[in-house]
Amino acid sequence: MTEEEAAHWMLAEYEAAGFLYQEAAASHLFQLNDEKLAYFDKSSNLCIGEVVLDVFNKLTPDAVYERAGRFWRVRLETDQPGRQQ
C-alpha cells in the first residue's frame, strides 16, 4: 500500500463512520509492515506516517481533530474555527 492509498483508506473509514480514531488507523497501517505508513516515535507512541497524514488532511479539509479523544470527526456548527478542538 502506498502512502496515498493509506490516506484514501483512512478517508473511506472516516466517511463510513463519520469519525476515525487515530490509534485504530495507526494500528491498521502498522500491521502492513511499512514504516512510511505507521511507526513508533521516540516516546514509543504509534504514529501515522507524516505523508499519509498530510494527504489525509488535504482530503478532509472540513474534518475536526479532537485532541482529547485523539480522533477526527465531522465539523459541527458549534465548533471553533480551525482543525483542532
C-alpha positions as CSV (number, residue, x, y, z in Angstrom):
1,M,0.0,0.0,0.0
2,T,1.3,3.4,-0.9
3,E,1.1,6.4,1.4
4,E,-1.6,7.9,-0.8
5,E,-3.5,4.7,-0.8
6,A,-3.3,4.6,3.0
7,A,-4.7,8.1,3.2
8,H,-7.6,7.1,0.9
9,W,-8.2,4.1,3.1
10,M,-8.4,6.4,6.1
11,L,-10.8,8.7,4.2
12,A,-13.0,5.7,3.4
13,E,-13.1,4.7,7.1
14,Y,-13.8,8.3,8.2
15,E,-16.6,8.7,5.7
16,A,-18.2,5.4,6.5
17,A,-18.4,6.1,10.3
18,G,-18.3,9.9,10.4
19,F,-15.2,9.7,12.6
20,L,-11.8,8.0,12.7
21,Y,-9.7,7.2,15.8
22,Q,-6.0,7.9,15.3
23,E,-5.0,4.7,17.2
24,A,-7.2,2.4,15.1
25,A,-5.9,3.9,11.9
26,A,-2.2,3.8,13.0
27,S,-2.6,0.2,14.3
28,H,-4.1,-1.0,11.0
29,L,-1.4,0.7,9.0
30,F,1.4,-0.6,11.2
31,Q,0.3,-4.1,10.5
32,L,1.2,-3.6,6.9
33,N,4.9,-3.5,8.0
34,D,5.9,-0.3,6.3
35,E,7.3,2.5,8.4
36,K,6.3,5.1,5.9
37,L,2.7,4.3,6.8
38,A,3.0,4.0,10.6
39,Y,5.8,3.9,13.1
40,F,6.7,4.1,16.7
41,D,8.2,7.5,17.7
42,K,10.9,8.1,20.3
43,S,8.3,8.0,23.1
44,S,7.0,4.6,21.9
45,N,3.8,6.1,20.6
46,L,2.3,4.6,17.5
47,C,2.1,7.3,14.8
48,I,0.6,7.6,11.4
49,G,3.3,8.4,8.7
50,E,3.7,12.1,8.0
51,V,3.0,11.9,4.3
52,V,-0.1,9.7,5.0
53,L,-1.3,12.3,7.5
54,D,-0.6,15.2,5.1
55,V,-2.6,13.6,2.3
56,F,-5.4,12.7,4.7
57,N,-5.6,16.2,6.0
58,K,-5.9,17.5,2.4
59,L,-8.6,15.1,1.6
60,T,-10.6,16.1,4.7
61,P,-10.4,19.9,4.9
62,D,-13.6,20.2,7.0
63,A,-12.8,17.4,9.5
64,V,-12.1,18.3,13.1
65,Y,-9.5,16.6,15.2
66,E,-10.5,16.1,18.8
67,R,-7.2,16.2,20.7
68,A,-8.6,14.8,23.9
69,G,-10.1,11.8,22.3
70,R,-7.5,11.5,19.5
71,F,-9.9,11.2,16.6
72,W,-11.2,13.0,13.6
73,R,-14.9,13.8,13.2
74,V,-17.3,15.8,11.1
75,R,-17.3,19.5,11.8
76,L,-20.4,20.8,13.8
77,E,-21.9,24.3,13.6
78,T,-20.8,24.9,17.2
79,D,-17.1,24.2,16.5
80,Q,-14.5,26.9,16.8
81,P,-12.5,27.8,13.6
82,G,-9.5,25.6,13.0
83,R,-8.9,21.9,12.7
84,Q,-8.2,21.0,16.3
85,Q,-10.9,21.3,19.0
